[in-house]
Amino acid sequence: MKTHSTFSDWVQELDIADGLKQLLTDAGFTIESLIRLGYQELSEMLNIDPYVGKLIVEAAQNVIQKSN
């Protein structure tokens, strides 16, 4: 898997809205922690709609697949 030098390197690769990218950056999530948590727990932690949480987790999974 391709490694990223900083958190913001991989978060910018996510295919999600810039506001969500900022939310993830502010919360300090890693790509691995997003996938490990799953969308339900992520949604609860960030106080966002579960559908949006699912989109974030799927975007993170896509970044990992592209880097392999």
C-alpha positions as CSV (number, residue, x, y, z in Angstrom):
1,M,0.0,0.0,0.0
2,K,1.2,3.5,-0.8
3,T,2.0,5.5,2.3
4,H,1.1,9.1,2.7
5,S,3.4,11.5,4.4
6,T,0.7,13.3,6.2
7,F,-3.0,12.9,7.2
8,S,-4.0,15.7,4.8
9,D,-2.3,13.8,1.9
10,W,-4.8,11.0,1.9
11,V,-7.8,13.0,3.1
12,Q,-7.5,15.2,0.0
13,E,-7.9,12.0,-2.1
14,L,-11.3,11.2,-0.6
15,D,-14.1,11.8,-3.1
16,I,-16.3,13.7,-0.6
17,A,-17.2,17.4,0.0
18,D,-14.4,19.7,1.2
19,G,-16.4,20.4,4.4
20,L,-16.4,16.7,5.3
21,K,-12.6,16.6,4.6
22,Q,-12.2,19.5,7.0
23,L,-14.3,17.7,9.6
24,L,-12.2,14.6,9.4
25,T,-9.0,16.6,9.6
26,D,-10.2,18.5,12.6
27,A,-11.2,15.2,14.3
28,G,-7.8,13.6,13.5
29,F,-9.0,10.4,11.9
30,T,-6.7,8.1,10.1
31,I,-7.8,6.2,7.0
32,E,-7.5,3.0,8.9
33,S,-9.6,4.3,11.8
34,L,-12.4,5.3,9.5
35,I,-12.6,1.9,8.0
36,R,-12.2,0.1,11.4
37,L,-15.0,2.2,13.0
38,G,-17.6,1.7,10.3
39,Y,-20.1,4.2,9.3
40,Q,-22.5,3.9,12.2
41,E,-20.0,4.7,14.8
42,L,-18.4,7.4,12.7
43,S,-21.8,9.0,12.2
44,E,-22.4,9.0,16.0
45,M,-18.9,10.4,16.8
46,L,-19.2,13.2,14.2
47,N,-22.9,13.8,14.7
48,I,-23.6,13.3,11.0
49,D,-26.3,11.4,9.1
50,P,-25.5,7.7,8.8
51,Y,-25.7,7.9,5.0
52,V,-23.0,10.6,5.0
53,G,-20.9,8.4,7.3
54,K,-21.3,5.5,4.8
55,L,-20.1,7.8,2.0
56,I,-17.0,8.7,4.0
57,V,-16.1,5.1,4.8
58,E,-16.7,4.0,1.2
59,A,-14.5,6.9,0.0
60,A,-11.8,5.8,2.4
61,Q,-12.0,2.2,1.1
62,N,-11.7,3.4,-2.5
63,V,-8.5,5.3,-1.6
64,I,-7.0,2.2,-0.1
65,Q,-8.0,0.1,-3.1
66,K,-6.5,2.6,-5.5
67,S,-3.2,2.6,-3.6
68,N,-2.8,-1.2,-3.7
